[in-house]
Amino acid sequence: MLAPFLWLNPGIATGVLKTTSQLLKGEVPSPADKLSSLLGSVDADQCEGLLKDSGLRKTFAGSLGSIKEISDSSAAAIVDAFGAALEKQVKEIKAKAEAVAKALPKKSASGGAVPTFSEVCAALPKGQEPGEVLKLDWVLWHSSGHAQDPKAVPALKEDVLRDRLALAACAGSGPIAQSVLALQVLDNLDAYVAWEIMMKGSQPSSAGLCVTAPFNKDQAKALATRRVLLNAGLPVEVAAKAAAKATSGGGLASALKELASSARSAAVIPMYTAPPAPKQPKEKGEGAAKDKSSGGAASGGKPSTPAAAGAIGKLHGATATQELQWALLAYQMRPRTTLGEAALQSGGASQQAAARGTSGGTKAEQPAGFAGVWAPVGATLPPGHTPYSWNHEEAKGMQQSFATTWEPTGQDFPPGHTPYSWEKVLGGAAGASTATSSSAPAPEAKAKAKAQAAAPAAKAKAAAGGAASGDAPAEGSEEAALCKLDFRCGRIRECGRVPDADSLYLLKVDVGEEQPRQVVSSLVKHYKEDDLKDRQVVVYCNIKPGKMRGFESQAMVLAATKDKGADNEVCELLAPPKGAKEGTRVVCGNLEAGSTSANVSTKNISKVWGQVQPLLQTNGKKEATFKGTVFTMPEGPVTVGSLTASGSTEDILNLCGKLASASAVSGPNVQRWWQR
């Protein structure tokens, strides 16, 4: 299997041909004797890939005798000659490895069939030290797992295993040693694939809570084949093609040989690239001379040297394809983004002026920051819209669709805006003119919208206990801590028991992201599986992920509890209002829980939770509150089933039911929140 290794392994054949071109400095055709002479006189820095090895270069130079001329027609023959030189060195290593293979124990002292590192080293001749490839060999280090559980981690076929370990022990270090092991894999593909399939993790599994789309036998075999080929140094795309051909009925070895033959037929000598010129030391006074030169050019004289190329020019010179060079040239001549181009093509000056509500053609500046994201693009589309969303009006009657996502909420805000975002557009542009769409309200309506957005904000600040002046609460305050905790509406899509755990459920919770979050929760005592499936909950999303019984928990569900730890303990999950959408964040007055969570590290998020948790309670209306202010979503308040402010304060539990701390709060008896 030497040919697949040479032609399909990135850097082998290409490295040989590139070194040939560079040594000959592009003088192709050339006599083969010239290349042989150069190979014997250059150093490793002038060569590519395996030819950096001096011994292999010398052997390769002697293998070129059958080639008369170096040209594109002889490119494949040059690589074949290199392969013969490499094979000669591999045979020398194999000869040394035979004695080591015989000296290896048939059974390890640890009880497994795979010898340990110490046992392999003991089989080496006296005074010989093991190389790096043995120390890092992935097959050798299966010995630990095999000794613990031979069924889950079986041993490789005995003769193949002993041959590999002996080669790894005698190969030494560096690319040549790695090539020896890669060739050993390719020469024993069937044994390696069969071994990979025997691994417990490679076997097809049945569908369940943790595996929704299990592989069948053919898919598992294809995946095992790809893993083996990747371990032989072949690129991903080659491994995928070969595995697909082998799975469809063809042999794996024949598939690799076919791909290698195709690559061999396309071999050519690459173009010569001159090395960069060495940097000249800067002489004293050179800067002043340059200043004079540039001054002379400005006054009408000619500069002595051309201007240095900019970043685009350097990138253009380094680009390999003509198509990309044309694209870079077009951008350099007329630089603008796709959105900028759309703005120019969206309508004439009269339409833009009409959309802005002005009679002149003065262009308004797009505000920076949050407001700028929602500023309209051109004159024909409202803020936040794309041509598709704005033109598909028939989708407006649907409950959930692309167009309804961008529908305006009421008459006071343009499409795509919330009261908060529109307030930022009005007040966050720092005096600059704000671009609006043709459907935007008049200035009087804007002022009304701003007043409406500001009124509940002032009321909520007073109710929440005094947020700092300005748009954000003061850093270090309890209100700022709440804004760092990402509380969202979620829906439990799947629920199952954690294996070998009496009190834990494994949940899959949809929080409005592409994939549901996995949550390990100690709710078995309080809820049945059927009660949890498809139930909406409030989810604490930006926790530091942790593991329980081998399963990672990526979030927590919030609940209120009464008489925690007692026989009559009551636990009730917080319930979002009916109609709330998954991913909707909790709002407390003018504070949005999680509004600043993007800039908060989860490493110390438990300290933030510890600051907020004592202030989370239920009131007499069974509503969840923070410092007495009700938690809400657009559809209504967040509630619990029956617990009101009449119970006693209990211990606080952390992730997966572990006891984290106990706290008592003075004042009226209230229901405390905890995480499940």
C-alpha positions as a printed Julia matrix, in Angstrom:
676×3 Matrix{Float64}:
   0.0     0.0     0.0
   2.91    2.33   -0.69
   1.18    4.07   -3.63
  -1.87    5.28   -1.62
   0.47    6.56    1.08
   2.57    8.51   -1.45
  -0.22    9.97   -3.57
  -3.08   10.43   -1.09
  -1.18   11.63    1.97
  -0.99   15.42    1.86
   2.57   16.67    1.59
   4.28   13.46    0.4
   4.1    13.53   -3.42
   3.5    17.28   -3.49
   6.5    17.82   -1.19
   8.77   15.77   -3.47
   7.68   17.61   -6.63
   7.81   21.04   -5.0
  11.33   20.36   -3.69
  12.32   19.32   -7.21
  11.02   22.58   -8.67
  12.63   24.73   -5.98
  16.06   23.07   -6.23
  16.07   23.4   -10.03
  14.76   27.01   -9.69
  12.14   26.35  -12.36
  14.66   25.15  -14.98
  12.48   22.33  -16.27
  13.24   20.22  -18.29
  16.63   19.5   -16.72
  18.94   16.46  -16.59
  18.22   14.09  -13.71
  21.89   14.17  -12.75
  21.52   17.86  -11.85
  18.73   17.08   -9.35
  20.77   14.21   -7.86
  23.74   16.52   -7.36
  21.59   19.21   -5.72
  19.97   16.7    -3.34
  23.4    15.78   -2.03
  24.45   19.39   -1.34
  21.34   21.18    0.05
  20.24   21.34    3.68
  16.85   20.55    5.25
  15.56   24.15    5.05
  15.54   23.98    1.25
  13.4    20.83    1.14
   9.76   19.94    1.78
   8.14   17.13    3.78
  10.04   13.88    4.26
  12.97   15.12    2.17
  14.1    17.18    5.16
  15.67   13.89    6.36
  19.27   13.81    5.11
  19.45   10.02    4.92
  16.32    9.82    2.79
  17.61   12.59    0.49
  20.81   10.64   -0.11
  18.91    7.43   -0.88
  16.49    9.33   -3.14
  19.37   10.88   -5.1
  20.68    7.4    -5.81
  17.24    6.2    -6.98
  17.03    8.69   -9.86
  19.35    6.7   -12.13
  16.5     5.3   -14.23
  15.2     8.82  -15.02
  16.96   10.74  -17.78
  15.13   14.07  -17.69
  13.19   16.01  -15.09
   9.95   17.25  -16.67
   6.17   17.08  -16.28
   6.1    13.78  -18.15
   8.48   12.25  -15.59
   6.77   13.74  -12.49
   5.1    10.45  -11.56
   8.36    8.54  -12.05
  10.16   10.99   -9.7
   7.65   10.26   -6.93
   7.96    6.53   -7.62
  11.74    6.81   -7.21
  11.19    8.59   -3.91
   8.83    5.79   -2.87
  11.54    3.22   -3.6
  13.97    5.18   -1.41
  11.42    5.41    1.41
  10.6     1.7     1.13
  14.3     0.87    1.5
  14.49    2.74    4.81
  11.23    1.15    6.01
  12.66   -2.33    5.34
  15.72   -1.51    7.42
  13.49   -0.53   10.36
  11.39   -3.67    9.9
  14.52   -5.82   10.06
  15.42   -4.29   13.44
  11.86   -4.73   14.68
  11.68   -8.49   14.06
  13.83   -9.32   17.09
  11.84   -6.94   19.3
   8.53   -8.48   18.18
   9.75  -11.93   19.22
  10.88  -10.62   22.62
   7.5    -9.06   23.47
   5.48  -10.99   26.08
   2.4   -12.78   24.76
   0.43  -11.63   27.79
   0.96   -8.49   29.8
   1.71   -8.64   33.53
  -1.35   -6.36   33.99
  -3.55   -9.22   32.82
  -4.39   -7.91   29.34
  -3.27   -8.95   25.88
  -1.65   -5.56   25.12
   1.89   -5.09   26.5
   2.53   -1.97   28.55
   5.05    0.74   27.68
   7.54   -0.66   30.2
   7.24   -4.18   28.75
   7.89   -2.9    25.21
  10.94   -0.94   26.39
  12.24   -4.08   28.14
  12.18   -5.92   24.78
  14.55   -3.4    23.16
  18.23   -4.26   22.78
  20.34   -3.18   25.72
  21.23    0.49   25.57
  18.56    1.4    22.96
  16.11    4.1    24.03
  12.51    4.25   22.77
  11.62    7.03   20.34
   8.82    9.59   20.47
   6.44    7.58   18.28
   6.36    4.77   20.85
   5.7     7.18   23.68
   2.78    8.72   21.78
   1.44    5.59   20.05
  -2.36    5.49   20.37
  -2.48    1.7    19.99
   0.0     1.15   22.83
  -1.96    3.32   25.24
  -5.06    1.18   24.74
  -3.3    -1.2    27.13
  -4.62    0.68   30.18
  -8.24    0.52   29.06
  -7.88   -3.06   27.87
  -6.55   -4.18   31.24
  -9.56   -2.58   32.98
 -12.31   -3.77   30.61
 -11.27   -6.14   27.78
 -14.82   -6.22   26.38
 -15.2    -2.47   26.03
 -11.57   -2.02   24.82
 -10.55   -5.19   22.97
  -7.03   -5.89   21.74
  -5.84   -5.59   18.16
  -5.12   -8.83   16.28
  -2.07  -10.38   17.97
   0.39  -10.53   15.06
  -0.57   -7.04   13.85
  -0.29   -5.66   17.4
   3.17   -7.13   18.02
   4.4    -5.95   14.61
   3.18   -2.4    15.27
   4.64   -2.11   18.77
   7.99   -3.44   17.57
   8.05   -0.95   14.68
   7.13    1.92   17.01
   9.93    0.91   19.38
  12.56    0.79   16.62
  11.4     3.62   14.33
  12.78    6.41   16.5
  11.28    9.89   16.1
  10.24   12.31   13.38
   8.28   12.12   10.12
  10.04    8.95    8.88
   9.02    7.08   12.03
   5.43    8.28   11.68
   5.42    7.16    8.04
   6.5     3.66    9.08
   3.46    3.31   11.36
   1.12    4.82    8.75
   2.29    2.26    6.18
   1.77   -0.52    8.74
  -1.87    0.59    9.12
  -2.42    0.65    5.35
  -0.86   -2.81    4.99
  -3.27   -4.24    7.61
  -6.46   -2.29    6.91
  -8.86   -5.2     7.45
  -7.43   -5.96   10.89
  -7.57   -2.31   12.0
 -11.14   -1.81   10.73
 -12.31   -5.01   12.43
 -10.66   -3.86   15.68
 -12.25   -0.42   15.46
 -15.71   -1.96   14.93
 -15.24   -4.15   18.04
 -14.92   -1.03   20.21
 -18.05   -0.49   22.26
 -18.28    3.12   21.16
 -18.22    2.1    17.46
 -21.06   -0.39   17.66
 -24.58    0.64   16.59
 -26.78    1.65   19.53
 -30.54    1.66   19.91
 -32.6     4.85   19.85
 -33.34    6.46   23.19
 -33.17    9.65   25.18
 -29.45   10.16   24.52
 -29.38    8.77   20.92
 -32.13   10.05   18.64
 -30.74    8.87   15.27
 -28.52    5.78   15.79
 -26.2     4.43   13.08
 -26.96    1.18   11.31
 -24.25   -1.46   10.74
 -23.14   -0.04    7.38
 -22.85    3.48    8.78
 -20.91    2.21   11.8
 -18.51    0.33    9.52
 -18.03    3.38    7.29
 -17.28    5.53   10.33
 -14.78    2.97   11.67
 -13.08    2.83    8.27
 -12.74    6.61    8.15
 -11.18    6.64   11.63
  -8.59    4.06   10.59
  -7.68    5.95    7.41
  -7.36    9.21    9.33
  -4.96    7.48   11.72
  -2.94    6.49    8.65
  -2.49   10.18    7.81
  -4.98   10.4     4.94
  -7.1    13.57    4.67
 -10.79   13.6     5.62
 -12.11   13.83    2.05
 -10.01   10.87    0.89
 -11.08    8.78    3.89
 -14.75    9.59    3.2
 -14.52    8.64   -0.5
 -12.68    5.39    0.21
 -15.06    4.41    3.03
 -18.1     5.11    0.81
 -16.72    2.93   -1.99
 -15.82    0.13    0.43
 -19.28    0.21    2.06
 -21.07    0.09   -1.31
 -19.44   -3.24   -2.15
 -15.92   -2.5    -3.37
 -12.81   -3.45   -1.45
 -11.12   -0.79    0.67
  -7.63   -1.52   -0.69
  -8.85   -1.36   -4.31
 -10.66    1.93   -3.6
  -7.47    3.48   -2.24
  -5.41    2.23   -5.17
  -7.96    3.67   -7.6
  -7.79    7.08   -5.92
  -3.98    6.91   -5.87
  -3.88    6.05   -9.59
  -6.07    9.05  -10.38
  -3.79   11.37   -8.39
  -0.67    9.87  -10.03
  -1.98   10.5   -13.55
  -2.42   14.23  -12.76
   1.11   14.77  -11.39
   3.12   17.72  -12.75
   6.15   19.73  -11.65
   4.79   22.83   -9.86
   5.87   26.34  -10.82
   8.98   27.73   -9.18
   8.46   30.4    -6.53
  11.44   32.55   -5.74
  12.19   32.86   -2.02
  11.66   36.3    -0.46
  14.63   38.61   -0.6
  16.49   38.99    2.7
  15.79   42.19    4.59
  18.51   44.79    4.27
  19.71   46.39    7.52
  18.42   49.9     7.95
  21.24   52.4     7.72
  21.53   55.48    9.87
  19.88   58.5     8.3
  17.79   56.42    5.92
  14.54   57.83    7.31
  15.61   61.43    6.58
  16.6    60.49    3.04
  13.15   58.97    2.46
  11.48   62.14    3.72
  13.45   64.21    1.23
  12.59   61.82   -1.57
   8.89   61.94   -0.83
   9.03   65.73   -0.57
  10.61   65.95   -3.99
   7.87   63.82   -5.45
   5.19   66.04   -3.99
   6.78   69.13   -5.53
   6.9    67.65   -8.99
   9.98   65.41   -8.87
   9.92   61.66   -9.5
  10.37   59.33   -6.51
  13.37   57.04   -6.7
  11.38   53.94   -5.63
   7.72   52.98   -6.18
   5.3    53.25   -3.26
   4.98   50.19   -1.06
   1.95   47.97   -1.71
  -0.87   48.21    0.8
  -2.7    45.34    2.52
  -4.94   44.69   -0.51
  -1.93   44.71   -2.83
  -0.04   42.21   -0.7
  -3.08   39.93   -0.52
  -3.57   40.25   -4.28
   0.03   39.19   -4.92
  -0.28   36.17   -2.62
  -3.6    34.97   -4.11
  -3.35   31.7    -5.98
  -6.46   31.9    -8.21
  -7.26   34.46  -10.88
 -10.93   34.58   -9.82
 -10.09   35.75   -6.31
  -7.58   38.26   -7.69
 -10.34   39.82   -9.82
 -12.64   40.0    -6.76
  -9.95   41.73   -4.71
  -9.23   44.14   -7.55
 -12.95   45.01   -7.86
 -13.19   45.63   -4.13
 -10.09   47.83   -4.15
 -11.53   49.95   -6.97
 -14.97   50.31   -5.33
 -14.9    49.25   -1.66
 -18.3    48.81   -0.05
 -20.23   46.09    1.74
 -23.25   44.19    0.4
 -25.56   46.24    2.65
 -24.0    49.45    1.38
 -24.6    48.35   -2.22
 -28.23   47.51   -1.38
 -28.73   50.98    0.1
 -27.61   52.6    -3.16
 -29.89   50.42   -5.3
 -33.01   50.57   -3.11
 -34.46   53.81   -4.56
 -33.91   57.29   -5.91
 -33.2    60.45   -3.99
 -36.85   61.48   -4.0
 -37.96   58.16   -2.48
 -35.28   58.38    0.21
 -36.26   61.94    1.04
 -39.94   60.94    1.25
 -39.08   58.03    3.54
 -37.15   60.38    5.84
 -39.95   62.9     5.83
 -37.74   65.63    4.35
 -37.89   67.52    1.09
 -34.16   67.74    0.48
 -31.63   65.11   -0.5
 -29.5    65.26    2.66
 -28.5    61.75    3.73
 -29.08   60.88    7.38
 -26.25   59.22    9.26
 -26.84   55.7    10.56
 -26.57   55.68   14.37
 -23.89   53.54   16.0
 -24.4    50.62   18.4
 -27.73   48.95   19.11
 -29.77   51.59   17.27
 -27.71   51.17   14.13
 -28.54   47.47   13.91
 -32.2    48.32   13.48
 -31.73   51.36   11.21
 -33.4    50.84    7.81
 -31.44   49.72    4.77
 -32.43   51.94    1.86
 -35.87   53.5     1.48
 -38.15   50.59    0.55
 -37.73   48.29    3.56
 -38.67   48.98    7.22
 -36.01   48.47    9.9
 -35.04   44.85   10.53
 -36.61   43.53    7.3
 -35.17   41.66    4.35
 -36.8    41.74    0.88
 -38.22   38.26    1.54
 -39.81   39.04    4.88
 -41.34   42.31    3.7
 -42.72   40.97    0.4
 -44.29   37.77    1.78
 -47.43   39.38    3.17
 -49.47   36.17    2.96
 -47.55   34.81    5.95
 -48.97   37.45    8.27
 -52.03   35.38    9.14
 -49.96   32.45   10.43
 -49.29   31.89   14.13
 -45.58   31.32   13.61
 -43.77   32.45   10.49
 -40.85   34.5     9.26
 -42.99   37.56    8.51
 -44.83   37.61   11.83
 -41.51   37.73   13.65
 -40.97   41.2    12.23
 -44.54   42.5    12.51
 -44.9    45.79   14.43
 -46.31   45.62   17.95
 -48.93   48.35   17.98
 -48.74   51.7    16.2
 -46.01   53.35   18.27
 -42.99   51.37   17.06
 -41.71   50.55   13.54
 -41.58   46.87   12.45
 -38.84   44.89   14.18
 -38.58   47.25   17.18
 -39.33   46.8    20.84
 -40.08   49.75   23.15
 -36.5    49.51   24.46
 -34.86   49.41   21.02
 -36.97   52.29   19.68
 -36.15   54.37   22.75
 -32.47   53.74   21.97
 -32.98   54.9    18.37
 -34.52   58.15   19.57
 -32.02   58.87   22.33
 -28.9    56.88   21.48
 -27.69   58.53   18.28
 -25.85   61.33   20.15
 -27.48   64.11   18.2
 -27.1    62.48   14.79
 -30.1    62.24   12.47
 -31.8    58.84   12.74
 -32.79   57.07    9.54
 -36.38   55.81    9.57
 -38.5    53.81    7.16
 -41.55   54.75    5.18
 -43.67   53.0     7.81
 -42.03   54.8    10.76
 -44.28   57.08   12.89
 -44.13   60.87   12.7
 -41.95   62.84   15.15
 -44.96   63.37   17.44
 -45.53   59.59   17.54
 -41.81   59.09   18.23
 -42.01   61.43   21.2
 -45.09   59.61   22.42
 -43.32   56.26   22.07
 -40.32   57.57   23.98
 -42.54   58.9    26.75
 -44.43   55.6    26.96
 -41.16   53.67   27.15
 -39.71   56.01   29.77
 -42.79   56.05   32.06
 -42.81   52.36   33.03
 -39.0    52.5    33.35
 -39.21   55.2    36.03
 -41.99   53.34   37.81
 -40.07   50.08   37.74
 -36.92   51.71   39.12
 -38.81   52.85   42.17
 -40.43   49.43   42.6
 -37.18   47.52   42.17
 -35.5    49.32   45.01
 -33.47   51.97   43.29
 -31.5    51.14   40.18
 -28.65   53.46   39.35
 -29.28   56.59   37.35
 -29.07   56.08   33.58
 -30.0    53.09   31.43
 -28.19   50.43   33.49
 -28.13   49.72   37.25
 -24.96   50.5    39.18
 -22.28   47.81   39.02
 -22.23   45.75   42.21
 -25.89   46.42   43.0
 -28.46   43.66   43.4
 -30.26   44.91   40.29
 -27.03   44.64   38.24
 -26.59   41.08   39.53
 -30.1    40.16   38.33
 -29.29   41.46   34.84
 -26.35   39.03   34.71
 -28.53   35.93   35.33
 -30.09   34.61   32.12
 -33.65   33.49   33.06
 -35.7    32.32   30.07
 -38.94   30.56   29.26
 -38.27   26.94   28.33
 -40.26   23.84   27.42
 -39.32   20.31   28.49
 -39.25   18.31   25.26
 -37.99   15.01   26.71
 -37.84   13.52   30.19
 -36.25   10.29   31.39
 -34.61    8.8    34.46
 -30.85    8.98   34.92
 -29.46    5.42   35.02
 -28.62    4.18   38.55
 -29.97    7.38   40.14
 -33.16    7.24   42.22
 -33.8    10.97   42.41
 -32.58   12.41   39.08
 -34.32   13.15   35.81
 -32.48   13.78   32.52
 -34.36   16.55   30.7
 -34.05   18.06   27.22
 -35.28   21.66   27.52
 -36.0    23.97   24.57
 -34.94   27.53   25.44
 -35.32   29.0    21.96
 -31.91   27.87   20.68
 -31.04   25.61   17.76
 -30.57   22.61   20.06
 -32.3    21.9    23.4
 -30.29   22.14   26.64
 -29.58   18.98   28.64
 -30.55   19.38   32.31
 -30.01   16.95   35.18
 -32.65   17.72   37.83
 -33.66   16.2    41.19
 -37.42   16.35   40.65
 -38.27   12.65   40.89
 -39.78   13.06   44.37
 -42.11   15.85   43.24
 -43.13   15.2    39.62
 -43.91   12.22   37.4
 -42.35   11.98   33.95
 -45.71   12.58   32.24
 -46.2    15.75   34.32
 -42.91   17.17   33.05
 -43.1    16.31   29.36
 -44.09   19.35   27.25
 -44.27   21.51   30.4
 -43.15   25.13   30.28
 -40.63   26.15   32.96
 -38.32   29.02   33.84
 -34.72   28.1    33.02
 -31.5    29.55   34.48
 -29.34   29.31   31.33
 -25.89   30.78   32.0
 -24.77   28.41   34.74
 -21.34   26.85   34.76
 -21.98   23.38   33.24
 -21.42   20.48   35.63
 -21.67   16.7    35.54
 -23.78   14.33   37.63
 -23.58   10.57   37.15
 -21.69   11.12   33.91
 -24.27   13.46   32.33
 -23.56   17.14   31.77
 -26.15   19.61   33.01
 -26.2    22.74   30.85
 -28.91   24.71   32.68
 -31.22   24.65   35.73
 -34.96   24.88   36.17
 -36.27   27.23   38.88
 -38.8    26.25   41.53
 -40.22   27.43   44.85
 -40.07   25.16   47.91
 -41.68   24.9    51.32
 -40.32   22.94   54.32
 -37.22   21.87   52.4
 -35.79   18.62   53.69
 -38.82   17.73   55.8
 -41.16   14.82   55.16
 -43.88   17.23   54.06
 -41.62   19.13   51.66
 -43.44   20.9    48.8
 -41.7    21.86   45.56
 -43.4    23.71   42.66
 -41.78   24.66   39.38
 -42.07   28.28   38.28
 -44.57   28.56   35.41
 -44.28   31.1    32.57
 -47.55   32.78   31.52
 -49.72   30.96   29.02
 -48.67   31.69   25.44
 -45.08   32.63   26.28
 -42.54   31.62   23.62
 -39.5    29.53   24.4
 -36.45   31.76   24.81
 -38.39   34.75   26.16
 -36.48   36.37   29.0
 -37.93   37.29   32.37
 -38.51   41.01   33.02
 -38.67   42.62   36.47
 -39.97   46.17   36.11
 -37.47   47.86   33.8
 -34.82   45.16   34.37
 -34.4    42.26   31.97
 -32.86   39.2    33.58
 -29.89   38.26   31.4
 -29.62   41.56   29.51
 -25.9    41.77   30.42
 -25.23   38.02   30.6
 -23.3    37.98   27.31
 -20.38   39.76   28.99
 -20.41   37.63   32.16
 -18.12   34.63   32.63
 -19.82   31.52   33.99
 -16.72   30.74   36.05
 -17.94   32.8    39.03
 -21.64   33.03   38.14
 -22.53   31.17   41.35
 -21.46   34.27   43.32
 -23.91   36.37   41.32
 -26.66   33.81   41.99
 -25.8    33.91   45.7
 -26.35   37.68   45.67
 -29.74   37.47   43.91
 -31.27   34.27   45.32
 -32.14   35.54   48.82
 -34.26   38.27   47.17
 -36.31   35.84   45.04
 -39.67   35.1    46.71
 -43.31   34.41   46.0
 -46.03   36.85   47.04
 -49.6    36.38   48.22
 -50.81   36.08   44.6
 -48.51   33.09   43.95
 -46.31   35.29   41.74
 -42.5    35.1    41.57
 -40.83   38.36   42.67
 -37.45   40.04   43.04
 -37.38   42.48   45.98
 -41.18   42.58   45.8
 -41.37   43.36   42.05
 -43.16   40.67   40.03
 -41.34   38.67   37.38
 -43.19   38.98   34.07
 -43.09   38.11   30.4
 -45.07   39.92   27.69
 -48.01   37.54   28.23
 -48.25   38.01   32.01
 -46.61   37.24   35.37
 -44.47   34.2    36.28
 -46.32   32.13   38.89
 -46.29   28.94   40.97
 -49.11   26.48   41.59
 -50.06   27.09   45.21
 -47.2    28.45   47.31
 -47.72   31.95   48.69
 -45.89   34.12   51.22
 -47.09   32.08   54.17
 -44.52   29.31   54.45
 -41.14   29.18   56.13
 -37.69   29.86   54.7
 -35.78   26.71   53.81
 -32.31   25.56   52.74
 -31.13   26.41   49.23
 -30.16   23.56   46.91
 -27.73   23.84   44.01
 -27.1    21.78   40.87
 -28.56   18.25   40.74
 -29.79   18.3    44.33
 -26.4    18.84   46.04
 -26.66   20.8    49.3
 -24.89   24.12   48.71
 -25.67   26.31   51.71
 -28.3    27.01   54.31
 -29.58   30.51   54.93
 -32.23   32.13   57.09
 -33.8    35.41   56.16
 -35.29   37.76   58.72
 -38.64   39.42   58.18
 -41.92   37.86   56.96
 -42.01   34.17   56.17
 -41.8    33.74   52.4
 -41.31   30.98   49.86
 -37.68   30.74   48.71
 -36.53   29.75   45.24
 -34.05   27.04   44.52
 -32.53   25.39   41.48
 -33.38   21.93   40.28
